[in-house]
Amino acid sequence: MDFLSTMRLALRALARNKMRSGLTMLGIIIGVGAVIAMVGIGQGADRQIQDQIAALGSNMLFVGSGSVNRGGMRMGSGATKTLVQDDAAAILRECPQVAAGSAGTVTGAQVVHENDNWNTQVYGVEPAYFDIRNWPPSMGVTFDQSEVDRAANVAVIGETVRKNLFAAASPLGETIRIKNLPFTVIGVLSAKGTSAAQGNDQDDAIFIPVSTHQKKLTGDTWLRFINVSAVSQAASVGAQGCITALLRDRHRIRAGQDDDFFVRNLKDMADSAAQASRIMTILLASIASVSLLVGGIGIMNIMLVSVTERTREIGIRIAIGATEQDVQRQFLIEAFVLSVIGGGIGILFGIASSWVISAQFKWPVLISPMSIVVAALFSMAIGIFFGFYPARKASRLDPIEALRYE
């Protein structure tokens, strides 16, 4: 018997018990839909985390001042004063894996504009900082090297500062006071939101030239940090090693002594986040896959019932010339059709469920074609696997006993 004839017989047999066939497919529908929805939630969360980390900067490394030991007391990160402007210049000059760098320092300050005031963080940076952080202005401009050289009183503000000091008015050209020093606002940075690394509001900040910060605000001669951008993500590991070796040499740190600085690579953070997200996605998909197994067991159960109910029919077919392969093929196709139809409906159910979850709970959901293909193939495999035993049992029935079956 050819495949098309067997397919028609299988569909006719399933159509005789529409309710039973529908309930049997329900397990597959729920299983496939759950897998697609869970994987979509996991992949969406991963994409959101990676986007947040990417928003921190392009292939960025963060070099910070480290700890110092005073009388046996370790003072914690930021306590040293050995990170200086010449270190930033040396990194750019001697590390070929580094594309750009920006020396930086920071202090908290009360900022005043007319009758409004706001407490925020004031960063002293170089022009390259905004390129390293992938942080263009939404209005106005950022300062250039000439303004750093002359320690100009210019400021670029974050979106949170703009809202709290200027409300709906344009801040460009306005004067703000930072520690009683007047600064002209020349730009507003585009909103970045909460930092994935530290959980703080990245937009709650003001940026001024690092020279202005050191000479006029704090009087510091050292740096709090240096932001560095590697030439590529792959080169960031080499850049990290080069910076560490260079600073240890410049700071005359002997072998065995602790560094008085630290170098943090965002690639490590992205890799850790991706690994955690993958584990969570696999866990969610594994839990959802249990529904598929339950659906497969349901198919096996119904097919065994069908074999029992159609024992006489099987005996007649064998008696008039059907081979074991014909009988086995028919029942396998019936199980396969149940799983394929259920899988197709389950895919639609999973996509619709993902949209509902995303709209209702504001969770990021990413449905990839690969997850749909894998779920569809898995549902087909479930149908064949769990349909094999009933089909095998049907094909091995004794035709004489089958004909006598009532």
C-alpha positions, -999 to +999 in steps of 0.1 A: +000+000+000+014+034-010+020+063+015-010+084+003-034+056+008-021+049+042-023+086+051-060+087+040-068+056+061-050+072+091-069+105+088-102+086+084-095+066+115-087+097+135-118+115+122-140+087+135-132+098+171-128+136+168-132+144+205-107+117+215-082+128+189-085+164+200-080+156+236-050+135+227-035+164+207-041+187+237-010+174+255+012+181+225-004+215+220+003+225+256+038+210+255+049+227+223+033+260+233+050+259+267+084+252+253+082+280+228+069+305+254+095+295+280+124+296+256+111+330+243+111+344+278+146+331+285+160+344+252+142+377+257+158+381+291+192+373+277+188+399+249+178+425+274+207+418+297+232+419+267+217+451+255+221+467+289+257+456+291+264+468+256+249+501+266+277+505+292+303+508+264+319+494+233+344+466+242+350+486+274+374+480+302+372+499+334+405+507+352+399+519+388+420+530+417+424+501+441+429+494+477+457+504+501+469+488+533+474+513+561+486+499+594+472+465+585+439+479+575+428+474+539+409+505+529+389+492+500+386+502+463+392+538+455+416+544+484+448+548+464+460+580+447+485+564+423+463+564+392+473+595+372+468+612+338+502+599+326+489+563+332+460+570+308+484+584+282+507+554+286+479+529+281+470+546+248+506+548+237+519+513+247+489+489+245+481+482+208+448+465+217+434+497+230+415+519+206+406+548+229+408+559+265+394+586+288+408+596+322+381+603+347+373+613+383+340+618+401+325+636+431+291+642+445+277+677+445+246+698+449+237+715+416+216+746+415+197+763+387+177+793+396+152+781+423+158+744+417+186+722+430+195+686+427+222+663+443+240+643+417+273+628+407+297+651+387+322+633+365+353+648+351+361+630+318+377+635+284+359+638+250+366+601+241+345+590+271+312+596+252+324+575+222+337+547+245+303+546+263+283+548+230+266+578+245+256+605+220+238+637+230+201+640+224+205+677+221+234+701+219+270+688+218+297+673+240+329+692+249+361+688+228+398+686+236+403+724+234+378+728+263+397+702+283+430+719+276+418+753+289+397+738+318+365+754+305+334+756+326+311+737+304+288+708+313+269+680+296+240+667+317+221+635+319+184+632+312+175+628+349+193+660+358+176+678+330+141+667+342+148+678+377+165+711+370+148+723+338+115+704+335+101+711+300+125+741+293+156+737+271+188+736+292+211+746+263+230+777+271+217+779+306+240+783+336+241+759+365+261+762+397+282+732+409+298+739+443+292+776+436+311+775+403+291+785+372+289+761+343+273+765+309+252+736+297+262+727+262+245+693+258+220+667+271+229+630+268+204+605+254+187+584+281+205+552+291+184+541+320+195+518+349+230+503+348+230+465+344+263+463+363+256+485+394+218+491+393+222+529+395+206+555+373+231+563+346+213+595+335+216+610+370+250+626+363+268+657+350+300+655+329+326+682+328+362+683+314+385+663+337+409+692+340+381+715+352+371+689+377+406+685+391+416+721+391+384+739+401+362+714+419+383+689+439+420+699+436+428+662+431+459+654+411+450+617+407+423+598+388+394+577+401+391+557+369+401+553+333+376+541+307+392+521+279+378+508+247+395+478+230+398+475+193+374+445+194+357+423+219+382+395+213+411+419+219+397+431+252+413+401+270+447+410+256+441+447+264+433+437+300+466+418+304+486+446+287+471+473+310+477+452+341+513+446+332+519+482+322+504+497+354+523+473+377+555+484+360+547+521+362+536+519+398+567+498+407+547+469+422+570+440+429+561+403+423+538+390+450+525+425+460+488+433+454+478+457+427+469+492+437+444+493+409+419+470+393+409+463+357+373+451+350+364+437+316+328+440+305+333+409+283+335+388+315+303+403+327+286+397+294+298+361+293+287+354+329+252+369+322+249+349+289+259+317+307+234+323+335+207+331+309+214+300+289+211+279+321+178+295+329+165+290+294+175+254+294+158+250+328+126+266+316+126+245+284+132+213+304+103+220+327+080+228+297+092+196+279+076+175+306+043+185+291+055+171+258+064+138+274+030+137+290+014+144+256+035+115+241+023+091+268-012+102+260-006+093+223+007+059+233-023+053+255-048+062+228-030+042+202-031+012+224-068+016+229-072+020+192-053-012+185-076-030+209-107-016+194-097-023+158-083-058+164-108-074+141-101-048+114-064-055+116-071-092+113-092-086+081-065-064+066-038-090+072-061-118+059-066-100+026-029-094+020-017-065+042+018-071+055+032-064+089+049-033+075+016-020+061-002-023+095+028-009+114+030+020+090-006+029+093-006+032+131+027+050+131+013+075+106-018+080+128+005+088+158+026+110+136-004+129+123-017+135+159+017+149+170+022+170+138-013+186+140-009+191+177+026+206+172+014+230+145-014+243+168+010+243+197+034+266+178+006+291+172-004+287+209+031+293+220+036+325+199+002+339+210+011+331+247+044+349+243+027+380+230+002+379+259+029+375+285+050+403+270+020+427+269+006+417+303+037+416+324+060+438+302+086+410+300+109+409+270+101+379+248+122+368+218+108+340+196+136+327+174+129+305+143+153+279+157+131+274+188+101+269+166+119+244+144+132+225+174+098+223+191+082+211+158+109+184+153+106+173+189+068+170+187+073+148+155+098+127+173+075+123+203+047+110+179+070+085+163+086+073+195+054+068+215+035+055+185+061+028+177+051+003+204+013+004+196+021+001+159+045-028+165+019-045+187-008-041+160+015-055+132+023-087+153-013-097+160-022-132+150-047-128+121-067-159+132-070-146+168-077-111+155-106-123+132-122-142+162-119-110+184-153-095+194 
